[in-house]
Amino acid sequence: MAENSERKIVYIDMDNVMVDFKTGIDRLPNRVRAAHADASSPTGYKDIDDVSGIFGLMEPYDGALEAFAALSEKFDVYLLSTAPWKNPSAWHDKVKWVHDYLGIDENDAVHKKLIISHHKNLNRGHFLIDDRKANGAGKFAEANADLNAEHIWFGPADGERPGDFPDWQSVVDYLIPKA
């Protein structure tokens, strides 16, 4: 799909937005999960994202693939993800995940539209769908204020997130009229 510069730009995070991170954890061997168990961590694990190969085990988040397709019809959509610095396999696994679930051919809406960065606020665009403020996501709207950019804070309310966009249907319903 050819890029259309007249369309608004939407960036979508991968982990816990497009990709259900928990499905990767659940597929790890018990001994690996036990080695990273940490009851004081919100996830129950410490440094689990540094486990080699974990990103290749993950399934799409419920509704994510359909939402990506729907948004791609109206916007220029890019995946904007961060890969753990200490896990080189994550970089490879994220590209492979995109190929496996969204496509590899040049006619696919996602073709060459994966950006891996620890500084999401450096990207120019109108919307960032992300479940956290880390890695520049919390600064995205301010950095793109001239575009009236928004950080669509994905996920259910949890004490930090307001829960305005708890699932993909709520995101699609909000964004499509803004195309």
QUILINSUL-V18830 format. One record per residue. N is the residue number from 1. SS is DSSP state (H for helix, E for strand, - for the rest). PSI is psi in whole degrees, -180 to 180 (* if undefined). D_FIRST is the distance of its C-alpha to the first C-alpha in Angstrom with 2 decimals. Layout:
<<N/SS/PSI/D_FIRST> <N/SS/PSI/D_FIRST>>
This chain:
<<1/-/128/0.00> <2/-/144/3.77> <3/-/137/6.50> <4/-/108/8.97> <5/-/-12/12.42> <6/-/-16/14.19> <7/-/150/12.90> <8/-/152/15.12> <9/E/130/14.33> <10/E/128/15.20> <11/E/139/16.30> <12/E/126/17.41> <13/-/159/20.24> <14/-/-61/20.51> <15/E/123/24.27> <16/-/17/25.85> <17/-/-70/22.77> <18/-/-35/19.96> <19/E/132/22.53> <20/E/97/26.08> <21/H/-38/28.12> <22/H/-32/31.28> <23/H/-31/30.07> <24/H/-42/30.01> <25/H/-45/33.48> <26/H/-24/34.77> <27/H/-6/33.82> <28/-/151/35.68> <29/-/148/39.16> <30/H/-40/41.96> <31/H/-34/43.53> <32/H/-46/40.43> <33/H/-43/40.16> <34/H/-38/43.93> <35/H/-23/43.76> <36/H/2/41.35> <37/E/136/43.01> <38/-/102/44.00> <39/-/-23/45.38> <40/-/-12/45.24> <41/-/144/41.43> <42/-/-31/39.41> <43/-/-14/37.40> <44/-/1/40.57> <45/E/151/39.44> <46/-/130/39.68> <47/-/29/37.11> <48/H/-27/35.46> <49/H/-7/32.06> <50/H/-3/33.71> <51/-/123/34.26> <52/-/130/32.55> <53/-/-8/30.01> <54/H/-36/29.96> <55/H/-19/26.25> <56/H/-6/25.60> <57/H/-5/27.74> <58/-/149/25.94> <59/E/161/24.42> <60/E/147/21.79> <61/-/146/23.45> <62/-/121/24.32> <63/-/-6/21.61> <64/H/-43/19.08> <65/H/-40/16.48> <66/H/-40/16.75> <67/H/-41/16.66> <68/H/-45/13.51> <69/H/-45/11.80> <70/H/-44/13.74> <71/H/-35/13.12> <72/H/-21/9.32> <73/-/-23/9.86> <74/-/-22/12.06> <75/-/165/11.48> <76/E/112/9.63> <77/E/132/10.78> <78/E/147/12.20> <79/E/131/14.88> <80/E/103/18.03> <81/E/163/20.85> <82/-/137/24.21> <83/-/137/25.70> <84/-/132/29.49> <85/-/-32/31.01> <86/-/11/33.57> <87/-/83/31.26> <88/H/-29/29.35> <89/H/-24/28.13> <90/H/-39/26.19> <91/H/-48/23.71> <92/H/-47/23.13> <93/H/-34/23.25> <94/H/-42/20.60> <95/H/-44/18.06> <96/H/-39/19.31> <97/H/-45/19.11> <98/H/-46/15.38> <99/H/-45/15.01> <100/H/-39/17.54> <101/H/-25/16.46> <102/H/-19/12.70> <103/-/160/11.57> <104/-/-16/11.71> <105/-/153/9.59> <106/-/-16/6.95> <107/-/-7/4.88> <108/-/142/5.95> <109/-/-24/5.22> <110/-/-2/8.01> <111/-/119/7.51> <112/-/36/10.21> <113/-/37/10.55> <114/E/124/14.09> <115/E/127/16.93> <116/E/120/20.49> <117/-/148/23.14> <118/-/6/26.64> <119/-/71/26.25> <120/H/-26/23.57> <121/H/-13/25.27> <122/H/-11/24.23> <123/-/139/20.58> <124/-/129/19.90> <125/-/-180/18.49> <126/-/-35/19.63> <127/E/141/19.84> <128/E/120/20.59> <129/E/112/21.16> <130/E/150/23.78> <131/-/-2/26.98> <132/-/174/29.07> <133/-/-4/29.97> <134/-/163/30.27> <135/-/38/28.50> <136/-/-7/27.99> <137/H/-39/26.39> <138/H/-15/29.58> <139/H/0/29.34> <140/H/-51/25.70> <141/H/-43/26.65> <142/H/-41/29.54> <143/H/-23/27.61> <144/-/32/25.12> <145/H/-33/27.87> <146/H/-17/27.07> <147/H/6/23.78> <148/-/42/25.78> <149/-/155/23.85> <150/E/143/24.68> <151/E/111/25.09> <152/E/104/24.48> <153/E/98/27.11> <154/E/139/26.06> <155/-/161/28.83> <156/-/158/32.20> <157/-/137/35.03> <158/-/20/36.84> <159/-/-27/39.19> <160/-/-53/36.59> <161/-/141/33.53> <162/-/-21/34.37> <163/-/16/32.54> <164/-/-25/30.80> <165/E/73/27.57> <166/-/-17/29.03> <167/-/175/26.17> <168/H/-34/22.55> <169/H/-40/23.59> <170/H/-35/25.38> <171/H/-48/22.39> <172/H/-45/20.09> <173/H/-35/23.05> <174/H/-44/23.59> <175/H/-40/20.13> <176/H/-44/18.69> <177/H/-15/21.48> <178/H/2/20.73> <179/-/*/17.19>>
